[in-house]
Amino acid sequence: VTINDLFHLSLVASDNTATKALVRSAGLSDEEFVAAMNAKARELELKHTVFRDYIGLSAYNLSTAREVARLLQAALAADKIATATRLEDYSFTTAQGRPVRAESTNELVAEFKRSEVEFAGGKTGHIPAAGYCLAGSFRNALGRNIISVVLGGPTPASRFRLTREMMQWTFSSYVWN
């Protein structure tokens, strides 16, 4: 499996094992990698964001919806990240010749390809302490961009339903100057 494959498995399929392997490939210890993440949060002036692990499974990782939106905006500025988070699936063949196909954990990727509003990138997440979460960026035909953050959804479907509702309301009701 290549670094590129690990990168895509991590972002498209939320594969925690791939994320661990990707972090190890960086040549940093777990603690050094988390320290680098926290340094990046400080650089982005995310005053209420603290990382305790690099996968996002610790109940001690903290942030706010506003800061998650700012973090997503910074992440999507990297074309490779934005492109990967818009994929419905990712396929590759291992060095041993085994085909692998991983599907996106974000059902809105496919849905918004068929609508007037484009899904510009984002990421799902879930741990018991935070509930079902989704941070996504959406763009309409006029180039207006909205970042939506749902935290604490009670079910997997709730994060998608709430995001749909917010995007439909925003793009049909909000008037930009």
C-alpha positions as CSV (number, residue, x, y, z in Angstrom):
1,V,0.0,0.0,0.0
2,T,1.4,3.4,-0.9
3,I,1.4,6.6,1.1
4,N,-1.1,8.0,-1.4
5,D,-3.4,5.0,-0.8
6,L,-3.1,5.5,3.0
7,F,-3.9,9.2,2.5
8,H,-7.1,8.4,0.5
9,L,-8.2,5.6,2.8
10,S,-7.9,7.9,5.7
11,L,-9.9,10.7,4.2
12,V,-12.4,8.9,2.0
13,A,-13.2,5.9,4.2
14,S,-12.2,7.2,7.6
15,D,-9.9,4.3,8.0
16,N,-8.2,4.7,11.3
17,T,-5.6,2.0,10.6
18,A,-4.6,3.8,7.4
19,T,-4.3,7.1,9.4
20,K,-2.1,5.4,12.0
21,A,0.2,4.0,9.2
22,L,0.2,7.4,7.5
23,V,1.3,9.2,10.7
24,R,4.0,6.6,11.3
25,S,5.3,7.2,7.8
26,A,5.9,10.8,8.7
27,G,8.8,9.7,11.0
28,L,7.3,11.3,14.1
29,S,6.3,9.7,17.3
30,D,2.6,9.9,18.2
31,E,3.3,12.6,20.7
32,E,5.4,14.6,18.2
33,F,2.6,14.4,15.6
34,V,-0.1,15.5,18.1
35,A,2.2,18.4,19.1
36,A,2.5,19.4,15.5
37,M,-1.3,19.3,15.2
38,N,-1.6,21.6,18.2
39,A,1.1,23.9,16.8
40,K,-1.0,24.1,13.6
41,A,-4.1,24.9,15.6
42,R,-2.2,27.8,17.3
43,E,-0.9,29.0,13.9
44,L,-4.5,29.1,12.7
45,E,-5.5,31.0,15.9
46,L,-7.9,28.2,17.0
47,K,-8.0,29.2,20.7
48,H,-10.5,26.6,21.7
49,T,-9.0,23.6,19.8
50,V,-6.8,21.0,21.5
51,F,-5.8,17.7,20.1
52,R,-4.9,14.7,22.4
53,D,-4.7,12.1,19.6
54,Y,-4.2,12.3,15.9
55,I,-7.1,10.1,14.9
56,G,-9.9,12.0,16.7
57,L,-11.0,9.1,18.9
58,S,-10.1,10.8,22.2
59,A,-12.9,12.3,24.2
60,Y,-10.3,14.9,25.3
61,N,-9.9,16.4,21.8
62,L,-11.7,19.7,22.0
63,S,-13.0,22.4,19.6
64,T,-16.0,24.5,18.7
65,A,-18.1,24.4,15.6
66,R,-16.7,27.8,14.5
67,E,-13.1,26.5,14.9
68,V,-13.9,23.2,13.1
69,A,-15.2,25.3,10.2
70,R,-12.0,27.3,10.2
71,L,-9.9,24.1,10.3
72,L,-11.9,22.7,7.4
73,Q,-11.4,25.8,5.4
74,A,-7.6,25.6,6.0
75,A,-7.6,21.9,5.1
76,L,-9.6,22.3,1.9
77,A,-7.1,25.0,0.7
78,A,-4.9,22.1,-0.1
79,D,-6.2,20.8,-3.4
80,K,-5.2,17.2,-2.7
81,I,-7.3,17.1,0.5
82,A,-10.3,18.8,-1.1
83,T,-10.2,16.4,-4.0
84,A,-9.9,13.3,-1.8
85,T,-12.8,14.4,0.5
86,R,-15.1,14.7,-2.6
87,L,-14.5,11.2,-3.8
88,E,-17.4,8.7,-3.6
89,D,-15.0,5.8,-3.4
90,Y,-11.3,5.1,-3.8
91,S,-9.8,2.0,-5.5
92,F,-6.3,0.7,-5.8
93,T,-4.3,-2.5,-6.1
94,T,-1.9,-3.6,-3.4
95,A,1.7,-4.5,-4.3
96,Q,0.6,-8.1,-3.9
97,G,-2.0,-7.6,-6.6
98,R,-5.1,-7.5,-4.3
99,P,-7.8,-5.0,-5.5
100,V,-9.1,-2.7,-2.7
101,R,-12.2,-0.5,-2.9
102,A,-13.2,1.8,-0.1
103,E,-16.4,3.8,0.0
104,S,-16.8,7.3,1.4
105,T,-18.4,7.6,4.8
106,N,-20.1,10.8,3.6
107,E,-23.4,10.1,1.8
108,L,-23.6,13.8,0.7
109,V,-20.7,13.4,-1.7
110,A,-22.8,11.6,-4.2
111,E,-26.0,13.4,-3.4
112,F,-24.7,16.9,-4.0
113,K,-23.1,15.9,-7.3
114,R,-26.7,15.8,-8.6
115,S,-27.9,19.1,-7.2
116,E,-27.5,22.8,-7.9
117,V,-25.2,23.0,-4.9
118,E,-21.7,21.4,-5.2
119,F,-20.1,19.6,-2.3
120,A,-16.6,21.2,-2.1
121,G,-15.2,18.9,0.5
122,G,-15.5,17.8,4.1
123,K,-15.2,15.1,6.7
124,T,-17.4,12.9,8.8
125,G,-16.6,11.8,12.4
126,H,-18.0,9.9,15.4
127,I,-17.1,9.1,18.9
128,P,-19.6,8.6,21.8
129,A,-18.5,11.9,23.5
130,A,-19.1,14.0,20.4
131,G,-21.9,12.1,18.6
132,Y,-22.1,11.9,14.8
133,C,-20.4,14.9,13.2
134,L,-20.0,16.3,9.7
135,A,-18.0,19.4,8.6
136,G,-18.7,20.2,4.9
137,S,-18.1,23.0,2.4
138,F,-20.8,23.7,-0.2
139,R,-20.8,26.0,-3.2
140,N,-23.7,27.2,-5.3
141,A,-23.7,28.0,-9.1
142,L,-23.0,31.7,-8.2
143,G,-19.8,30.7,-6.4
144,R,-21.2,31.4,-3.0
145,N,-19.5,29.1,-0.4
146,I,-20.9,27.9,2.9
147,I,-19.2,25.8,5.5
148,S,-21.6,23.7,7.6
149,V,-20.6,22.0,10.9
150,V,-22.9,19.5,12.7
151,L,-21.7,18.3,16.0
152,G,-23.4,15.9,18.4
153,G,-25.9,14.2,16.0
154,P,-27.7,11.4,17.7
155,T,-27.6,9.0,14.7
156,P,-25.4,8.7,11.6
157,A,-28.3,9.9,9.4
158,S,-29.0,12.9,11.6
159,R,-25.7,14.7,10.6
160,F,-26.6,14.3,6.9
161,R,-30.2,15.4,7.4
162,L,-29.3,18.5,9.4
163,T,-26.6,19.5,6.9
164,R,-29.1,19.1,4.0
165,E,-31.6,21.2,5.8
166,M,-29.1,23.9,6.6
167,M,-27.8,24.0,3.0
168,Q,-31.3,24.1,1.5
169,W,-32.4,26.9,3.8
170,T,-29.2,28.9,3.4
171,F,-29.0,28.8,-0.4
172,S,-32.7,29.4,-0.9
173,S,-33.2,32.1,1.8
174,Y,-30.0,34.0,2.4
175,V,-29.3,37.1,0.3
176,W,-25.7,38.0,-0.3
177,N,-24.7,41.6,-0.8
